[in-house]
Protein backbone atom coordinates (compact mmCIF):
# COMPACT_ATOMS: atom_id res chain seq x y z
CA UNK A 1 0.00 0.00 0.00
CA UNK A 2 1.17 3.49 -0.80
CA UNK A 3 2.52 5.60 2.10
CA UNK A 4 0.23 8.53 1.22
CA UNK A 5 -2.84 6.27 1.43
CA UNK A 6 -1.72 4.95 4.83
CA UNK A 7 -1.26 8.50 6.13
CA UNK A 8 -4.67 9.52 4.76
CA UNK A 9 -6.37 6.50 6.40
CA UNK A 10 -4.57 7.20 9.68
CA UNK A 11 -5.68 10.86 9.68
CA UNK A 12 -9.22 9.79 8.78
CA UNK A 13 -9.31 7.35 11.74
CA UNK A 14 -7.93 10.05 14.09
CA UNK A 15 -10.67 12.46 12.97
CA UNK A 16 -13.33 9.77 13.52
CA UNK A 17 -11.92 9.00 17.00
CA UNK A 18 -11.93 12.72 17.87
CA UNK A 19 -15.57 12.96 16.73
CA UNK A 20 -16.50 9.98 18.89
CA UNK A 21 -14.80 11.53 21.93
CA UNK A 22 -16.65 14.81 21.35
CA UNK A 23 -20.00 12.99 21.02
CA UNK A 24 -19.39 10.98 24.19
CA UNK A 25 -18.41 14.15 26.07
CA UNK A 26 -21.61 15.86 24.93
CA UNK A 27 -23.83 12.99 26.11
CA UNK A 28 -22.03 12.74 29.46
CA UNK A 29 -22.50 16.50 29.99
CA UNK A 30 -26.23 16.19 29.19
CA UNK A 31 -26.55 13.31 31.67
CA UNK A 32 -24.85 15.37 34.41
CA UNK A 33 -27.27 18.27 33.84
CA UNK A 34 -30.23 15.90 34.21
CA UNK A 35 -28.72 14.48 37.42
CA UNK A 36 -28.27 17.99 38.86
CA UNK A 37 -31.92 18.80 38.15
CA UNK A 38 -33.02 15.51 39.73
CA UNK A 39 -30.92 16.30 42.82
CA UNK A 40 -32.52 19.75 43.14
CA UNK A 41 -36.00 18.21 42.90
CA UNK A 42 -35.12 15.63 45.56
CA UNK A 43 -33.84 18.42 47.84
CA UNK A 44 -37.19 20.20 47.52
CA UNK A 45 -39.06 16.96 48.21
CA UNK A 46 -36.89 16.36 51.28
CA UNK A 47 -37.48 19.90 52.59
CA UNK A 48 -41.23 19.39 52.15
CA UNK A 49 -41.04 16.01 53.91
CA UNK A 50 -39.22 17.60 56.83
CA UNK A 51 -41.92 20.26 57.10
CA UNK A 52 -44.64 17.57 57.01
CA UNK A 53 -42.96 15.57 59.77
CA UNK A 54 -42.48 18.67 61.90
CA UNK A 55 -46.14 19.74 61.76
CA UNK A 56 -46.75 18.90 65.41
CA UNK A 57 -43.87 21.17 66.46
CA UNK A 58 -44.56 24.22 64.28
CA UNK A 59 -47.32 26.77 64.00
CA UNK A 60 -49.33 27.06 60.78
CA UNK A 61 -47.47 30.25 59.83
CA UNK A 62 -44.10 28.50 60.26
CA UNK A 63 -45.24 25.53 58.17
CA UNK A 64 -46.17 27.83 55.28
CA UNK A 65 -42.69 29.33 55.42
CA UNK A 66 -40.85 26.02 55.02
CA UNK A 67 -42.88 24.46 52.17
CA UNK A 68 -41.18 24.76 48.77
CA UNK A 69 -41.73 24.28 45.05
CA UNK A 70 -39.05 22.74 42.77
CA UNK A 71 -36.73 25.31 41.17
CA UNK A 72 -33.44 25.31 39.30
CA UNK A 73 -30.36 26.69 41.04
CA UNK A 74 -29.67 28.99 38.07
CA UNK A 75 -33.05 30.63 38.66
CA UNK A 76 -32.27 31.07 42.34
CA UNK A 77 -29.00 32.79 41.61
CA UNK A 78 -30.43 34.98 38.86
CA UNK A 79 -33.91 35.72 40.19
CA UNK A 80 -34.03 34.80 43.88
CA UNK A 81 -36.19 37.69 44.91
CA UNK A 82 -38.67 37.07 42.08
CA UNK A 83 -38.91 33.34 42.78
CA UNK A 84 -39.04 33.40 46.58
CA UNK A 85 -40.15 36.93 47.28
CA UNK A 86 -38.54 39.48 49.52
CA UNK A 87 -39.93 37.84 52.68
CA UNK A 88 -38.18 34.53 51.97
CA UNK A 89 -34.83 36.24 51.41
CA UNK A 90 -35.19 37.93 54.81
CA UNK A 91 -36.26 34.73 56.65
CA UNK A 92 -33.74 33.80 59.35
CA UNK A 93 -35.56 30.93 61.11
CA UNK A 94 -36.30 27.39 60.01
CA UNK A 95 -36.48 23.76 61.09
CA UNK A 96 -33.62 21.44 62.07
CA UNK A 97 -34.19 17.76 61.33
CA UNK A 98 -31.97 15.06 62.81
CA UNK A 99 -31.87 11.89 60.71
CA UNK A 100 -30.78 9.31 63.24
CA UNK A 101 -30.26 6.53 60.66
CA UNK A 102 -27.63 8.46 58.72
CA UNK A 103 -26.45 10.66 61.63
CA UNK A 104 -27.08 13.75 59.50
CA UNK A 105 -28.64 17.09 60.45
CA UNK A 106 -30.46 19.24 57.92
CA UNK A 107 -32.14 22.62 58.12
CA UNK A 108 -34.78 24.30 55.95
CA UNK A 109 -32.61 27.33 55.22
CA UNK A 110 -30.05 27.71 52.47
CA UNK A 111 -28.18 30.00 50.11
CA UNK A 112 -31.24 32.17 49.41
CA UNK A 113 -31.41 32.89 53.14
CA UNK A 114 -27.78 34.03 53.19
CA UNK A 115 -26.16 30.86 54.53
CA UNK A 116 -22.71 29.75 53.48
CA UNK A 117 -20.43 27.02 54.79
CA UNK A 118 -19.31 28.07 58.25
CA UNK A 119 -22.49 30.01 59.14
CA UNK A 120 -23.72 29.53 62.71
CA UNK A 121 -27.32 29.09 63.82
CA UNK A 122 -28.95 28.92 67.24
CA UNK A 123 -30.97 25.78 68.01
CA UNK A 124 -34.11 26.12 70.11
CA UNK A 125 -36.44 23.63 71.72
CA UNK A 126 -39.96 24.82 72.38
CA UNK A 127 -41.30 23.81 75.78
CA UNK A 128 -44.88 24.17 76.92
CA UNK A 129 -45.30 25.92 80.25
CA UNK A 130 -47.99 25.09 82.81
CA UNK A 131 -50.16 27.96 81.60
CA UNK A 132 -50.15 26.51 78.04
CA UNK A 133 -47.78 29.06 76.50
CA UNK A 134 -44.68 28.01 74.59
CA UNK A 135 -41.20 29.10 75.54
CA UNK A 136 -38.19 28.67 73.28
CA UNK A 137 -35.09 27.51 75.11
CA UNK A 138 -31.68 27.56 73.42
CA UNK A 139 -30.20 24.07 73.23
CA UNK A 140 -26.99 24.47 71.21
CA UNK A 141 -25.47 26.01 68.09
CA UNK A 142 -25.02 24.35 64.71
CA UNK A 143 -22.57 25.22 61.97
CA UNK A 144 -23.34 24.86 58.25
CA UNK A 145 -21.16 22.30 56.52
CA UNK A 146 -22.80 22.21 53.10
CA UNK A 147 -25.50 24.49 51.76
CA UNK A 148 -27.86 24.34 48.81
CA UNK A 149 -30.53 26.72 47.60
CA UNK A 150 -33.18 25.93 50.25
CA UNK A 151 -31.62 23.32 52.55
CA UNK A 152 -28.30 22.93 54.32
CA UNK A 153 -26.43 20.18 56.13
CA UNK A 154 -25.26 21.21 59.60
CA UNK A 155 -23.49 19.72 62.61
CA UNK A 156 -23.83 20.52 66.32
CA UNK A 157 -21.07 22.66 67.82
CA UNK A 158 -20.95 21.67 71.51
CA UNK A 159 -23.21 18.63 71.78
CA UNK A 160 -23.44 15.28 70.04
CA UNK A 161 -26.52 13.95 68.26
CA UNK A 162 -27.19 11.69 71.25
CA UNK A 163 -27.65 14.79 73.42
CA UNK A 164 -30.65 15.83 71.31
CA UNK A 165 -33.81 14.07 72.48
CA UNK A 166 -36.09 15.19 69.64
CA UNK A 167 -35.84 14.84 65.89
CA UNK A 168 -37.03 18.39 65.12
CA UNK A 169 -35.91 21.74 66.50
CA UNK A 170 -36.24 25.37 65.52
CA UNK A 171 -33.16 27.17 64.23
CA UNK A 172 -32.33 30.84 63.80
CA UNK A 173 -29.44 32.44 61.93
CA UNK A 174 -27.07 34.05 64.44
CA UNK A 175 -25.83 37.12 62.55
CA UNK A 176 -28.09 37.71 59.55
CA UNK A 177 -26.75 39.95 56.80
Buried (B, 14 or more C-beta within 10 A) or exposed (E): EEEEEEEEEEEEEEEEEEEEEEEEEEEEEEEEEEEEEEEBEEBBEBBBEBBEEBEEBBEEEBBEBBEBEEBBBEBBEEEBEEBBEEEBBEBBBBBBBBEEEEEBBBBBBBBBBBBEEEBBBBBBBBEEEEEEEEEEEEBBBBBBBEBBBBBBBBEBEEEEEEEBEEBBBBBBBEEEE
